[in-house]
Amino acid sequence: MSRDMETIQEFYGSVLGWTFRSGAPEEGFCVAFADGAPVAGIGAVAHTYQMAVSWTPYFAVENADAAAARIRERSATVAVGPINFGKGRAALAADPDGAVFGIWQGQLPHWSVGRGSAPAWLELRTRDTFAAAIFYAGVLNWASEGEGGCDVVYKGDQVIVRAESVEVAGISGGAVEAAPDPHVRPRWHVYFKVADVEEAVRAARAAGGTVTQSPHASRLGKEATLRDPDGGLFTVLAT
């Protein structure tokens, strides 16, 4: 969700090498491509709908209306939808702790997180790791044996979600209730692949972004956390 489509396209084009394909002008939406494959969507709707500028993961579901019902049953919020969007059906929701996420029923790209041009990693930073894992497993049918199911396992102090043996997401506890710092409020955080973290940091600064966490080594690889000119946080990762 962005306020200024033109500035944001220039920024992510410089930092991540993305190209863009716009939808209809009235939609205020474009799709970002990396190596010819769709990798993300950018919607210039944050100002119109008084929404926070942020990256939001959308999880594939078989039936968006049924998934929305499961969200409500678990004392969480469906803020928008489900609505028809393009060739699919989508909804925007918040889990019981307030972390925002989306669900999507429809055509999918030919990748999943951690593979190809897709985002490298998703991380939920929340208050109660175990409760969050139970919520998402119930809503998204994680830990199921059917097609599209994921393995959910504990690794240290994290819950790790694996799809076809590839680690795609982590859930970590410790966020502070009602804290004003966006780093500790419950939220999903996205990691994008880069070949060179330092080069991505230099490009981000030159394009009007800021560095909130300098390049450093982590268990995932070398990473740095950046803020785009609109205020959206994300991490670049080189493995």
C-alpha positions in Angstrom: 0.0 0.0 0.0 1.5 3.3 -1.1 0.7 6.9 -1.5 2.9 7.9 -4.5 3.0 5.3 -7.2 5.6 7.1 -9.4 8.1 7.7 -6.6 7.7 4.1 -5.3 8.2 2.6 -8.7 11.4 4.6 -9.2 12.6 3.5 -5.7 12.1 -0.2 -6.1 13.3 -0.2 -9.7 16.6 1.3 -8.4 17.0 -0.9 -5.3 15.6 -4.2 -6.5 15.8 -3.9 -10.3 12.0 -4.3 -10.7 10.1 -3.4 -13.7 6.3 -2.6 -13.6 3.1 -3.2 -15.5 0.2 -1.0 -14.6 -3.5 -1.9 -14.5 -6.3 0.4 -15.5 -5.6 4.0 -14.4 -8.7 4.0 -12.2 -7.4 1.0 -10.3 -4.3 2.7 -9.1 -2.4 -0.6 -9.1 0.6 -2.1 -10.7 2.5 -5.4 -10.7 6.2 -5.6 -10.1 8.3 -8.0 -12.1 11.7 -9.5 -11.4 13.5 -11.5 -14.1 10.3 -11.5 -16.1 8.1 -13.0 -13.3 5.5 -11.2 -11.2 6.9 -10.7 -7.7 4.7 -8.1 -5.9 1.8 -5.6 -6.3 1.7 -1.9 -5.5 -1.5 -0.1 -4.9 -1.7 3.7 -4.5 -4.5 3.6 -2.1 -3.0 4.3 1.3 -4.1 8.0 1.2 -7.5 7.4 -0.2 -8.5 4.8 2.3 -6.5 6.2 5.3 -4.4 3.0 5.4 -0.9 2.6 6.6 1.9 2.4 4.1 3.1 -1.2 4.3 4.0 -4.4 2.6 1.2 -7.0 3.2 1.5 -10.7 2.4 -1.4 -12.4 0.7 -1.8 -16.1 1.3 -3.4 -18.4 -1.3 -6.7 -20.1 -0.2 -9.1 -22.4 -2.0 -12.2 -20.4 -1.1 -11.8 -16.8 0.1 -15.3 -16.6 1.6 -14.8 -19.8 3.6 -11.4 -18.5 4.8 -12.9 -15.2 5.8 -15.5 -17.0 7.9 -12.7 -18.9 9.6 -11.0 -15.6 10.4 -14.1 -14.2 12.0 -14.7 -17.4 13.9 -11.3 -16.9 15.6 -12.1 -13.4 16.9 -10.1 -11.7 14.2 -11.1 -9.0 11.7 -11.9 -9.0 8.0 -11.5 -5.3 7.1 -12.1 -5.5 3.4 -13.9 -8.2 1.3 -13.9 -10.8 0.2 -14.3 -8.9 -3.1 -13.7 -9.7 -6.8 -10.4 -8.4 -7.9 -9.0 -9.0 -11.4 -9.3 -12.8 -12.0 -9.6 -13.7 -8.4 -11.2 -12.9 -5.1 -9.4 -11.3 -2.2 -9.8 -10.0 1.4 -7.8 -7.9 3.8 -7.7 -9.0 7.4 -6.0 -8.6 10.7 -5.2 -11.4 13.1 -6.3 -11.3 16.8 -3.2 -9.3 17.7 -3.6 -6.8 14.9 -1.1 -8.0 12.3 -2.5 -7.3 8.8 -2.5 -9.9 6.1 -4.5 -10.8 2.9 -6.1 -13.9 1.4 -6.3 -14.6 -2.3 -8.4 -17.1 -4.2 -7.5 -17.2 -7.9 -4.6 -17.5 -10.4 -1.2 -17.9 -8.7 2.3 -17.1 -9.9 4.5 -20.0 -10.8 6.5 -19.7 -7.6 6.2 -19.7 -3.8 8.1 -17.8 -1.1 11.8 -18.7 -1.0 12.0 -19.8 -4.7 12.9 -18.1 -7.9 12.0 -14.4 -8.1 9.6 -14.6 -5.1 10.2 -12.9 -1.8 12.8 -14.7 0.1 11.1 -14.9 3.5 8.1 -13.8 5.5 8.2 -13.2 9.2 5.4 -12.5 11.7 6.5 -10.5 14.7 3.8 -11.0 17.3 3.1 -11.2 21.0 2.3 -15.0 21.4 4.1 -17.3 19.0 2.1 -20.4 19.8 -1.3 -18.6 19.6 -0.4 -17.0 16.3 0.7 -20.4 14.9 -2.6 -22.0 15.9 -4.6 -19.1 14.4 -2.9 -19.2 11.0 -2.9 -23.0 10.8 -6.6 -23.0 11.4 -7.4 -20.2 8.9 -5.0 -21.2 6.1 -5.1 -25.0 6.6 -1.4 -25.2 7.5 -0.3 -28.4 9.1 -2.7 -30.3 6.9 -1.8 -33.3 4.8 -3.7 -32.3 1.7 -2.4 -30.4 -1.3 -1.2 -27.0 -0.4 -0.6 -27.9 3.2 2.5 -26.8 5.1 4.6 -28.2 7.9 4.7 -26.2 11.1 7.6 -26.9 13.4 9.4 -25.3 16.3 13.0 -24.2 15.8 14.5 -22.5 18.8 12.1 -19.7 19.8 10.4 -19.5 16.4 7.6 -21.4 14.7 8.8 -22.2 11.1 6.4 -22.8 8.3 7.7 -25.1 5.5 6.2 -25.7 2.1 7.5 -28.8 0.3 10.5 -28.9 2.7 11.4 -25.2 1.9 11.2 -22.8 4.9 9.0 -19.9 3.8 8.0 -18.1 6.9 8.7 -17.7 10.6 6.6 -16.6 13.6 8.5 -14.9 16.4 7.1 -13.6 19.8 8.1 -10.7 21.9 6.3 -7.7 20.4 5.1 -5.2 23.0 1.4 -4.3 23.3 0.5 -0.8 22.2 4.1 0.1 21.6 4.5 3.1 19.2 7.6 1.6 17.5 6.6 -0.2 14.2 9.4 -2.6 14.8 7.6 -4.2 17.8 4.0 -3.9 16.9 2.5 -7.2 15.7 3.0 -7.2 11.9 4.1 -9.3 9.0 7.5 -8.4 7.5 8.7 -9.2 4.0 12.3 -10.0 2.9 13.3 -9.5 -0.8 16.3 -11.1 -2.5 19.2 -9.1 -3.7 22.6 -10.1 -5.0 24.5 -7.5 -2.9 23.1 -6.1 0.3 25.6 -3.1 0.5 24.7 -2.1 -3.1 21.0 -2.3 -2.3 21.6 0.0 0.8 23.5 2.5 -1.4 20.7 2.5 -4.0 18.0 2.9 -1.3 19.8 6.0 0.2 20.3 7.5 -3.3 16.6 7.0 -4.1 15.3 8.7 -1.0 15.0 5.7 1.3 16.5 5.2 4.8 18.3 2.4 6.5 16.8 1.3 9.8 19.1 -1.7 10.3 22.6 -1.8 8.8 23.9 -4.8 6.9 24.6 -7.7 9.2 24.7 -11.5 9.2 21.7 -13.5 10.3 20.7 -17.2 10.2 19.0 -16.4 6.8 22.1 -14.8 5.3 23.3 -11.2 5.0 20.5 -8.7 5.4 19.6 -5.0 6.0 16.3 -3.4 6.8 15.2 -0.4 4.8 12.4 2.1 4.7 11.1 3.3 1.3 10.3 7.1 0.7 6.7 6.4 1.6 7.6 4.8 4.9 7.2 1.2 4.0 9.6 -1.2 5.8 11.2 -4.2 4.2 14.4 -6.3 4.4 16.9 -7.1 1.7 18.6 -10.5 1.9 21.5 -12.1 0.2 21.9 -15.8 0.8 
